[in-house]
Amino acid sequence: MSVIAPISVPGSSFPVSPMLTGIAIGYRNPDAYYIAEALSPKLPPMGDQAFEYTLFDPAAAITNTDAQVGPQSEPNQIEVGGTAVIAKTVDYGYDSPIPTSEQTAYERMVAMGLAVADPAAYRVQTLVNRLDLSREVRVAAMYQNPNNYNAARVVDLAAGGQTKISVYASSDPIGLVQKAMDSTLIYRPNVMWLPRPVWTIFRSHPKIMKAINRTAGDSGSATAEQVAALFDLKKVLIGDAFINGANPGQTLAPGRVWGNAFGLAYVNPTAVMGQDATFSFTYQFLGRLAGQMAEPKKGLRGTTLVRVGESLKEVVAAPDVACLFQNPI
């Protein structure tokens, strides 16, 4: 079996494997419906863990400064407005051991010309799945936290004379969404996110179906693409992720990562910190890494420890360009 020599990472004694890191970066479970990356896109990897970003200032964005320049004058200077925020990445990662007996059996089968799965690569894929779920949980908590929004753009549909969209006879999801989209400052939302149970109710709402069918017919279920077109959105994202609320060894207690809420947001995947508005972005230090190292004290014949990790910080940078609807069903 050919082995690619590990590389050193500044500030780390962990032996990073280029091959396993490539798997960790490139691998995505095609059947895992995670939406965190679309809602809080990662910036290109940076070289420092600490960073500074600017909270979006809507006043500065629409202030009309005189652009005329006289023959002997200098153009007016425009400074990026907003409050500077200092932040730092958080390390996230998982380990998984490979018993020496398993690694030896793999190498023996490879020597015999048999096509078998590399135990290290398999564990990297497993750990990537867990890392992606962990990130989904963090981004879901961030998006469902009303404190991350301008208070005027948080609507509790279970209070204040509001009507849940699950009450088909008296609710109007089209009017609700259109009013919210017209209320954000400067940037109109381009993404809608909904948990699966909320989406099931929303997509079959009679008013939605009448608008999609362009007739009096109010039965059926709209697709995400149809709803996106109806509201001039780029994407409608459905949160499907589950998480086990029980501790290891306890009875399974599955729960949904995305709860009883949905929202609208302007998300710019190409935004530069403090220079372009986006509701959320993710800063990453150096990028995802993976590698393996010997653990001779574990097991009778020792083990090999596979590690996958990343240093990230998900932030809300523009609270005014998003809306949150609580308790829709």
N, C-alpha and C positions, 0 to 999 in steps of 0.2 A: 504494500500500500504506500503510495507516495504521500509525503507529508510536507505541507507548506510551512516554512519557518514562521514562528510568531513574530509580530512586530511590537515595538514599544510605543506606548501612548504617554505623552507628557503628563507628569503628576500621577502616574499609575504604575504599580508593580505587577499588574495582571497581564499575562501573556495573551495578547489579542491575536486571533487567527484571521488572516485575510479571507480565507475560504469560508469559514463559519460566519464572519461578519457579512460577507456577500450574501449568504443565505438569509441572515437576520434582516438585512436591509431589503432584499428583493422578495422574500416570501410573504404572501398574503393568502389567508384561507378564503377561497372563492365563495364559500358557503356561510361565512360569518358576516352578518349584516351590521357592520359598525359604521357609524356616521361621524365619529369624533374628528377624523381627519378633514372632512369636508366643512365642519363647523368651526374648527380651530386649526387651520392649516399651519404646517411647520415652515418656518423660515429656513433658508439654507444654513447648514451647520456653521456655528461661530467658534472662535478660539478662546473665548472667556466665559466663565460661569456667571459672573456678575454682568448686568447690562442695564441700560437706561432706556426707557421708552416714554412717549408723551401721550397723555390722555387727550383725546380729540376734543378740540374747542370749536363748537359750531359757530360761535360769534366770529372768531378769526377766519373761519373758512368762507364766510359770505360777506366780510367787510370789503366794500368797494373802495380801494385805494386808487388815487389818481395815477393813471398809467401814462399820461402825456409827458414827454421829455422835450424840454426846450433845447435850442441849439447849443447853449453853453452850460446846461444843467446836467445833473446826474439823475438817473432813474431812481424812483423811490424804492427803498429796500423792504422786502417782505420777509419777516421772520416767522418761523413755524410757531404757531400759538399753542397753548395748552400747558398742563401741569406735568413737569418731569417726575417720573417715578423710577426709583431704583429697585431692581429685583435681582434674584439669583435663581439659577436652576436647581432642581431637586433630583437626586439620583434615584432611579428606579431599576430594579433588576431581579432576576431569579437564577438560582443554581439548580442543576439536576445531575445526580451522580450516575456514572456508568461503571458497574462492577467489572473488574479485570477479567472475570470469566466470560462476560458477555463480549467485551472487546476482543478477547482472544478467539472466541468462536467466530466472530465476524471476520477477523483477519484470516482465519483458517479457510473459511468458505470463499473469500476473495481469491486466495491462493489457488483454490480448486477451480477457479473460473466461474463461480456461481454468482448470479446477480442478486445481491442482498442489500437491504437498506443500511446505510451508515448510521450506527447508533448515535454518533455525535450530531450529525445533520438532523436526524429525527428529533432529538431533544431540543435542538435549536428551534425547529418549527413549533414544537409544543410550547416552549417558553415564549416565543413570539406571540402565539395565540393568547397566552396569559397576560403578556405586556399590553397587547392591544385591548384586551378586556379591561385592564386596570385603567388605561387611558380613557376608554369609553365611560367608565364610572366617573372619572374626574371631570370630564367635559360635560357630562349629563348634569352633574351636581352644579357646575358653574352656570350652565344655561337655565337651570330650573330655580336658581337662587334669585328672588326678586330684588335683593340688594345690589345686584349687578346691573340693574336697569335704572333709567330715570323713572322716578315714582309715577309720573304722569303716564307712563307707557306700560304699566302693569295693571291688568284687569282681572279681578277675581269674579268669575262667572257664577259663583255661589253666594254672592253678596251684593248689596247696593242696588237691588232691583234688576240685576242682570239675569240672563237666562242661559242655562247650560245648552250646548248644541245638541245634546242627547234628547232634549225635549223638542222633537221635530215640529210639533204643531205651532209653537210660539217663538222659536229661535230663528235667527237669520245669520248664518255663518258668512254669507257673502258680504252683507253690510258690515258685519263685525270686522272682517279682514280688511275690506277696502278702507274703512275709517281708520284703522290702525296703520295701514300702509301710508295713508296720506298725512299721518301725524308725526312720523319720524322726521328728524331735522336733517336737511341737506340731502342725504342719501336715502333713496327708497329701498326697502328690503328686496333682496334678490333670492332669498332662501326661506322656505318654510320647513319647520321640523315638527314631527308629530310622533308620539309613541304609537305602537301598533294598535292598541285598543281604541285610542282616540281617532286614529286614521280610519279604522273600520266604521265608526259612527259618522265621521266627517264625509267620507267618500260616498256614502249612501244617503246623505241628507237630501230630502226632496227638492230643496231649493238649489242645491248643487247639481242634481241630476237634471232639473229643468233647464239650468243654464248650459250644461254640457250638451243635452239633447236638442236644445233650441226649440223645444216643443213643450206641451203641457205634461208630457210623460215624466213622472217623478220616481220611477223605480230603476233599480240597477246599481252598479258601483262604478265610480269614475276611476281612471288610472292616475298615477302620479303625474304623468306627462300631461293629461288633460287638465288637471287642477293647476299645474304650473302655467299652462297656456291661458287658463281662465283669469289668473291674477297677474300675468306678465312676470312670472318668476323664472329664474334659471333652473332651480331645482326644488323638488319636494322630497324631503328626506324622511324615511320611516325608521324609527328606533325600535329594533327588535331584540336587543341584547337582554339576556337573563343573567342573574348573579345568585349564587347560593348564599343565603343569609346565615347559615349555620356554621359553626366552627368545625374544623377537621375532625372526623370521627363521629359527628353527630348526624342525626337524620336530615336528609336533604330538605332544605327550605328555600325553594326557588322564588325569586322575585324579579320584577322587571327593573332594569336600570333606569329607563325613562318612565316617569310616573304620570300622574294625572295633570298634564299641562301640555301646551304647545306654543309655538312662537314663530316670529318672523325676525329676520336679521339681514343686515347688509354685511356680507363677507367678501373680502377682497383677498384672494390667495396670493396676489403679487404685492401686497402692501409692504411698504418699508416702514419700520418703527418710527412713529411720530410724524411721518411725512404723508402718509395716505391713511384715510379712514378705513377701519374694518372693526366690526364688533369684537372679534377675538382673533388672536394669532398665538402660535406656539414658538417660543424661542428654544433652540436646541444647541447644546454644547458638544461640539465635535461629531455628533451623529451617533447612531446606534452601533454597538460593538458586541462582539461575541468571541469566545475563546475557550480553551480548556487547559487544565493543569492537573498534575498528579496529586492524589490525596492518599498517601501510603498508610495512614493511620486508620482509614475506614475500611472495614471488611478484612477477612483473613488474608487476601492477596492484594489488598488495596483497591482503590477506585480512581477513576478519572472524573474530575468535576467540570461540567460544562456550564458556562455562564453567559447570559444574554442581558444586556442592560442599555440604558440611555439616560441622559441628563436633560430634563425638559422643564419648562415653565409655561403653563397655559395662562394667558392673561386676557382680561376684558379691557380693551383700549378705547372703545367708543360707545358708552352706554346709551347715547341718544339715537343710535341708528338701529334699534331693535325693539321688539314688543314681546311681552309675555302674557299668555292667557292661562290663568290658574283654574283648576276644577271645571274643565269643559264637559265632563261626563259624570 
